[in-house]
Amino acid sequence: MEKGSASSSPETEKTPQATSSTKILTGTSVIVAYAVQCDNCYKWRKMENEEHFEEFRCNHSADPFVCNKLSGTTCEKPADISFDSSHVWVMDKPNIPKTPKGFKRIATLRSDYSKVDVQYLTPQGKKIRARPGMMDYLQEHPECGPISPSDFSFEAPKVMRDTVPKHVVNNPASSTKKKRKLK
Ligand SMILES: [Zn+2]
């Protein structure tokens, strides 16, 4: 698995709308790292895992992430990773709720890089792709506890076009491909 190289460039790109981001490895559409951008210095900090990432994401507007929320980290430290085209980046919307226990939120980049599909994996291993399905599921499974459909968000992260490989950008064909890639 590739490591993001630490870049000491002082001007890590500031992306306008979302401060939380998931990063996806080119080609295999597997997320290799989660990063959050500091509200002060705009550097990107890698998160240890998805749970950590979601903690910052869910509360982003009320309590923006800053470097010193990570122990031993300050804005003086070089960025953990830089926003560039060495990987494809996808940007989650801020304030997406933390995934309820037992569930997993899966973001899959389409092979033509056109968009990301979001689905949830239930504790029983069922994949759910939209809110109505989740409402049915929660009704059928009261044992999941006091969880409401609003604890889930199917809002797709945005694919950052600047980080998509050039040959794909220049050739936006095959966008009619079926979304059946999901497995
Ligand atoms: Zn900072």
Boltz pocket constraint, residues with backbone or C-beta under 6 A from the ligand:
constraints:
  - pocket:
      binder: B
      contacts: [[A, 38], [A, 39], [A, 40], [A, 41], [A, 42], [A, 43], [A, 66], [A, 67], [A, 68], [A, 74], [A, 75], [A, 76]]
      max_distance: 6.0
